[in-house]
Amino acid sequence: MNDIEQLKALIEKDYSEVIRVSIDVPRHIYGEWWLDIKVGSEKLEIAWREDYGFGFFDEEASFGSRPTYIIEGPQAAYSELMRILMKNTANAINLLYPHLMKSFEAVAG
């Protein structure tokens, strides 16, 4: 499992109920992989290349743009993705609600 597949697995492990994730595999072995993420009406993409890491884009990015910044490693990319998604209040509620409910159910027994 490569780094982008590990990132996808981390997201699905914690947020499969609210985050839809798919991977676009490159045609060429050294090409760029893409992780397509959808939370509610918000969509974002993360690029990944084994020799560079994870590329994150700002809101003004358009087709053909290069990443605004690079993050190395699936765990660091996961943390950055959560930071980005939590900026939006609706996303934060959608992401946190299932975890809060599980916690309440565990306490209530």
C-alpha positions as CSV (number, residue, x, y, z in Angstrom):
1,M,0.0,0.0,0.0
2,N,1.5,3.3,-1.0
3,D,1.1,6.6,0.9
4,I,-2.0,7.9,-0.9
5,E,-3.7,4.5,-0.3
6,Q,-2.7,4.8,3.4
7,L,-4.2,8.3,3.5
8,K,-7.5,7.0,2.0
9,A,-7.6,4.2,4.5
10,L,-7.1,6.6,7.4
11,I,-10.0,8.8,6.2
12,E,-12.3,5.8,5.6
13,K,-11.4,4.3,9.0
14,D,-12.5,7.5,10.9
15,Y,-15.0,9.2,8.6
16,S,-16.5,6.7,6.2
17,E,-20.0,7.9,7.1
18,V,-19.4,11.5,6.0
19,I,-16.4,11.7,3.7
20,R,-16.5,10.2,0.3
21,V,-13.0,9.4,-1.0
22,S,-11.8,8.0,-4.4
23,I,-8.4,7.6,-5.9
24,D,-7.5,8.5,-9.5
25,V,-4.6,6.3,-10.5
26,P,-2.1,7.8,-13.1
27,R,-1.6,6.2,-16.5
28,H,2.1,6.3,-16.1
29,I,3.9,4.6,-13.2
30,Y,5.6,7.8,-12.2
31,G,2.6,10.0,-12.7
32,E,0.5,12.0,-10.3
33,W,-2.2,10.3,-8.2
34,W,-5.3,12.2,-7.1
35,L,-7.4,11.8,-4.0
36,D,-10.9,13.2,-4.6
37,I,-12.7,14.1,-1.4
38,K,-16.3,15.1,-0.9
39,V,-17.9,16.3,2.4
40,G,-21.4,17.5,1.9
41,S,-21.3,20.0,-0.9
42,E,-17.5,20.7,-0.5
43,K,-15.1,19.0,-2.8
44,L,-11.3,19.1,-2.8
45,E,-8.5,17.2,-4.3
46,I,-5.1,16.2,-3.1
47,A,-2.3,15.3,-5.5
48,W,0.4,12.8,-4.6
49,R,3.7,11.7,-6.2
50,E,6.0,9.3,-4.5
51,D,9.0,11.5,-5.1
52,Y,7.3,14.7,-3.8
53,G,4.6,13.9,-1.3
54,F,1.0,15.3,-1.0
55,G,0.1,18.5,-2.8
56,F,-2.5,20.8,-1.3
57,F,-4.1,23.5,-3.4
58,D,-5.7,26.9,-2.4
59,E,-9.2,27.9,-3.4
60,E,-8.0,29.8,-6.4
61,A,-6.2,26.8,-8.0
62,S,-7.4,25.9,-11.5
63,F,-6.7,23.1,-13.9
64,G,-3.0,22.8,-14.5
65,S,-2.0,24.6,-11.3
66,R,0.8,23.3,-9.1
67,P,0.2,22.7,-5.4
68,T,0.3,25.6,-3.0
69,Y,2.3,23.5,-0.6
70,I,3.6,20.0,-0.1
71,I,3.2,17.7,3.0
72,E,5.1,14.5,3.4
73,G,3.6,11.4,4.9
74,P,0.1,10.1,5.1
75,Q,-0.4,11.0,8.8
76,A,0.7,14.6,8.3
77,A,-1.5,14.9,5.2
78,Y,-4.5,13.4,7.2
79,S,-3.9,16.1,9.9
80,E,-3.8,18.9,7.3
81,L,-6.9,17.6,5.6
82,M,-8.8,17.6,8.9
83,R,-7.6,21.1,9.6
84,I,-8.9,22.3,6.2
85,L,-12.2,20.6,6.6
86,M,-12.8,21.9,10.1
87,K,-12.6,25.5,8.9
88,N,-16.1,25.0,7.5
89,T,-18.7,24.9,10.4
90,A,-21.1,22.6,8.5
91,N,-18.2,20.2,7.8
92,A,-17.0,20.3,11.4
93,I,-20.5,19.3,12.6
94,N,-20.8,16.5,10.0
95,L,-17.4,15.2,10.9
96,L,-17.7,15.4,14.7
97,Y,-21.3,14.3,15.1
98,P,-20.9,10.5,14.5
99,H,-17.9,10.4,16.9
100,L,-19.8,12.3,19.6
101,M,-22.7,9.9,19.3
102,K,-20.5,6.9,19.7
103,S,-18.9,8.5,22.8
104,F,-22.4,9.2,24.3
105,E,-23.5,5.7,23.5
106,A,-20.5,4.2,25.2
107,V,-21.0,6.3,28.3
108,A,-24.7,5.5,28.4
109,G,-23.9,1.9,28.1
